[in-house]
Amino acid sequence: MKSSWYSPQQEQTIKNWQKLQFGMFIHFGLYSLAGGCWNGIPVKKGYCEQILAHGNLPPADYEALMQQFEIRSFNAEAIAKLAKQTGMRYIVLTSKHHDGFCLFNTATTGYNSTRAACARDLVGEMSAACKKEGLAFGIYFSLIDWHCPWAAPMSSHNSDPIPPRHHAYNLAQLTELLTHYGDICELWLDMGHPTPAQSQEMYDRLHAPQPQIMINGRIWNDRGDFVTMPDNELPELPFPDYALNIPWQTPASIYKETWGYKSWQVRGDAKEKTAELTESLRRVIARGGNYLLNIGPSETGAVIPFEQEVLRGIGDNLKKEPLQLPPDEPHAGKHSEPACTYLFRYTGEDYYSLRPIITGKQWTYAHGNSTAPADRPLTVRWKTAHPLKETVKLCFEDNSRRICFSLQKGTSSAVIATGYQFPYTANSAVTVSLSTVGSPLERPELPFLDIELEIAGT
């Protein structure tokens, strides 16, 4: 039996996370008090949670919102109950957005909710509420920080380098979050442009206290445990000809225009919005992803009535037709021909360089497929249309074994195995693949896409 590319801990963590499927994202902070306006005038540029930057606000005036941050209607237990009624299995709260204001008790800065008018630790309250309702709890954390004195200057793109002292500051806050608030299912990092060494250090340091945590790909430099798709997006390569074969998640907002509260948001028809989001949810789950749907509580901390109505509508729909886990086995195609799928992942060192790369090809044979008889030994051969321009190493895998081998420069065909037999079980399909070497999260790009497998009787 072949071993997994993942450790047993990683394998179980990934399975547990994928079973969560549907979660609630909460964008809440000082920006919620502004509600997309400043001095009574709507700020129409950018997302409302970034009003400090897009509205060119006086920093001292924005920071003074701390003294108005009373949030008397923020009720973590009520929000957790709403999430559960909606059919969600986890909640991710913004512990700190780009403005640097922390919703938790931190020793690193006084710019936090325990020093604000409310004098509350919202991360602690939400963690406790999730535990009470049987939900998993995750944390959003911005790698850029417009309040930190050691951070890079505010930019229009948010893909800023992380200077060494800012990196240490982030690590100190993240360590607090991962050691003071119980089990964290997911760490949702955002923006910034860390170095590969910084990404690796974050990954190692953060997994130490929370081995079961899933860290998203916005840790950058191919160090994440799952890929976060661009906002409200599905994987861009067409399904089912292409399959994203790493854990992934679509972050979705009820309104495409904002994540944080916007007082002047056009909300539309709740039934239409419910149908739209339910369809998006089911599409993501059917393709094997997780779906994280955002709400933006108001300046008082209350959930917007329209958003409550939409969430309850989704919950009613899921009660009638619950979400299903996608099948473990891919579609086997026609009886006479194997179905071919390109396998891909995402890579990137920041938000703007994120791109899909093909890392392999997979063929799925139905039981009894005439091109892959099960009753005699077979020869497995790779072939390309043109001689290879470089020597590469690939892996051949089926349901039960893995063979790593070299393809020599100048060749266009060679035998991988003789005496091969398909590992069929009753009524099952068999998948065989050729891919570059390594964990699916880290594999390099396949340098040629015209490679094919030829499996024939000897």
PEBELMO-V711334 format. One record per backbone hydrogen bond with DSSP energy under -0.5 kcal/mol. NH is the residue of the N-H (numbers start at 0). CO is the residue of the C=O. Records with the same first field share a line. If there is no record, write none. Layout:
# PEBELMO-V711334
NH->CO / CO
This chain:
# PEBELMO-V711334
1->399
10->6
11->7
12->8
13->9
14->10
15->11
16->12
17->13
18->14
19->15 / 16
20->16
21->19
22->290
23->89
24->292
25->91
26->294
27->25
31->28
32->28 / 29
33->29
34->30
35->30
36->33
37->40
40->37
42->35
43->41
45->43
49->46
50->47
52->49
53->49
54->50
55->52
56->51
61->57
62->58
63->59
64->61
65->62
66->63
67->64
68->64 / 65
69->67
72->299
73->70 / 299
74->72
75->73
78->74
79->75
80->76
81->77
82->78
83->79
84->80
85->81
86->82 / 83
87->82
88->21
89->21
90->135
91->23
92->137
93->25
94->92 / 139
95->139
96->100
99->96
101->110
102->94
105->103
111->109
112->101
114->111
115->112
116->65
117->68
118->112 / 115
119->112
121->102 / 119
122->102
124->120
125->121
126->122
127->123
128->124
129->125
130->126
131->127
132->128
133->129 / 130
134->129
135->88
137->90
138->185
139->92
140->187
141->95
142->189
143->189
145->97
150->147
151->160
159->157
162->160
165->149
166->162
167->163
168->164
169->165
170->166
171->167
172->168
173->169
174->170
175->171
176->172
177->173
178->174 / 175
179->175
180->176
184->136 / 182
185->136
186->213
187->138 / 185
188->186
189->140
191->157
192->159
198->194
199->195
200->196
201->197
202->198
203->199
204->200
205->201
206->202
207->203
208->204
209->205
212->209
213->184
214->212
215->186
216->225
218->215
219->216
220->347
221->347
222->219
224->214
225->214
226->246
228->226 / 248
231->250
232->229
241->237
242->341
244->242 / 343
248->226
249->289
250->248
251->249 / 291
253->293
257->254
262->34
263->34
264->261
266->264
272->268
273->269
274->270
275->271
276->272
277->273
278->274
279->275
280->276
281->277
282->278
283->279
284->280
285->281
286->282 / 283
287->284
288->283
289->247
290->20
291->249
292->22 / 290
293->251
294->24
297->301
300->297
307->303
308->304
309->305
310->306
311->307
312->308
313->309
314->310
315->311
316->312
317->313
318->314
319->315
320->316
338->331 / 363
340->361
341->240
342->359
343->242
344->356
346->354
352->349
353->349 / 350
354->346
356->344
358->342
359->342
360->433
361->340
362->431
363->338
364->362 / 429
368->365
369->334
371->368
377->419
378->455
379->416
380->378 / 453
381->413
382->451
383->411
387->410
391->406
393->404
394->434
395->402
396->432
397->400
402->395
404->393
406->391
407->405
409->387
410->407
413->381
415->379
416->379
419->377
423->421
427->424
429->364
431->362
432->396
433->360
434->394
435->358
436->392
441->438
442->438
445->357
451->382
453->380
454->452
455->378 / 453
457->376
